[in-house]
Amino acid sequence: MIVTKYSANGNDFIIFIAQEHKDRSDLARRLCHRQNGVGADGMVVVIPHTNYDFEWEFYNSDGSVASMCGNASRAVAHFAHEKGISKGGRSEFLTGAGVIRATINGLYVVSDMTHPRIINREIDEYGYIWWLIDTGVPHLVSIRDSIDEFNIEQMRRLRYEYNANVNICKLDGDTLYVRTYERGVEDETLACGTGMVASFVRLHIEGLIGDTIRTIPKSGDELYISFEDSRYRFGGKVTKVFIAEIV
């Protein structure tokens, strides 16, 4: 089996093509293992579809299935473009959260995100008000003056209490900084696309930012999130790290 490893701003994925749906949870756990496998935050399986360029199966590194992953959507769009599955610099594919459309310009990929759903705006935990927002998967978001401290035990408790990813964010001038504890990885990751978008959504609804913002995750990479034509868009560079044969 041939797989390709991608990194989308520190969020890394194993991607390969298959012809049919089946449970690949064990394979995801094996391939995503950092010491005994390829090593990744998640695994994407590209499967043919009659109405779209393709559809995906997405697995977290613990083998659990997720409906959506923003960074993976950009990585797989680039993969499909390189393989000729998607053409004309555009990709349209089906995820568990709905249809995703992406544009590919070299290594820079922009994904149209699913429409967010605000679940709760009044969660009071650890002295902060958190919003629970579904951007394809659920995210808790709190706004901080500083995100230097990331209490992993608090994040883990909130993840299980609310069955959601957990984000803290800080607005500094024209830049949004975000740190995320990811469900399914069960730790802080270097970047989380749906988490950055959830943070943007809260700040945008509260009138704290305009329609476009530069966004920096823990990896330090630069991404842009915007609200255009009643749709949230998420863009940044992706990196094809290597291609490997799995034996």
Residue, then its C-alpha position, 0 to 999 in steps of 0.5 A: m500500500i502506498v501512502t502520502k504524508y502531508s503536513a498542514n501547518g504542523n497538523d499531519f496526515i496520512i492519505f491514500i486511495a481506496q475503492e470501498h468503505k470499510d472500518r479502518s480504525d485499527l489501520a489508523r491507529r497503527l499508521c498514525h503511531r509516532q514510534n511504530g508507524v508513519g506518525a500522524d494526527g489523522m488518516v484520510v482515505v480517498i474513495p471514488h464518488t459518482n457526484y463529487d470528485f471523491e469522498w473521504e473517510f477521516y480517522n483520528s490517530d486513536g482510530s476514532v472517526a471524525s466528520m470534518c477536519g479543516n487542515a485535512s480538507r486542505a491537504v487532501a484537496h492538494f493530494a487529489h489535485e496532484k493525482g488528477i482526481s480533482k481538476g482545474g485548481r478546484s476540488e469538491f468532495l464529500t465529508g461526514a459534515g457535508v460537501i467541501r469545496a477547495t481551491i488549489n494554487g500551488l501549495y496554497v489551498v483555501s477550503d470553504m468550511t461548513h456553516p457553523r452552528i452555535i450550540n451554547r454561548e454561556i458555559d462558565e468554566y475556570g473563570y472564563i465564558w466558553w462558547l460551544i460551536d460546531t464547525g464540522v466538529p464541536h469546539l469549546v472556545s474561550i478568549r484570553d489576554s494571554i495563551d502562554e499557559f495551556n493547562i492540559e489537565q483542564m483542557r482534557r477535563l473540558r474535552y470529556e465533559y463536553n465531548a468537544n475539542v478545546n480552544i483558547c485564543k488571543l486577539d493581538g492587533d490584526t492577528l488571532y492566536v489559537r491553541t487547541y486540545e484535539r479530541g481523538v489525538e487527546d493532546e494539544t496539536l500544532a494546529c487545528g483548522t476547525g478550531m481556528v475557524a471556531s475561534f474566528v466565528r466567535l470573535h466575528i459574531e461578537g464584533l471583535i474582528g472584521d471579515t478577514i484575519r491573519t491566524i497563527p496556531k502553535s506551529g507558528d505558521e500563518l493562515y488566513i480565515s475570512f467571511e465572504d459571501s456568507r461563507y467561512r473560508f480557511g486558507g494556508k500552505v500545505t506540505k507534501v512530506f513524503i510518499a511511503e510503501i507500507v508493508 
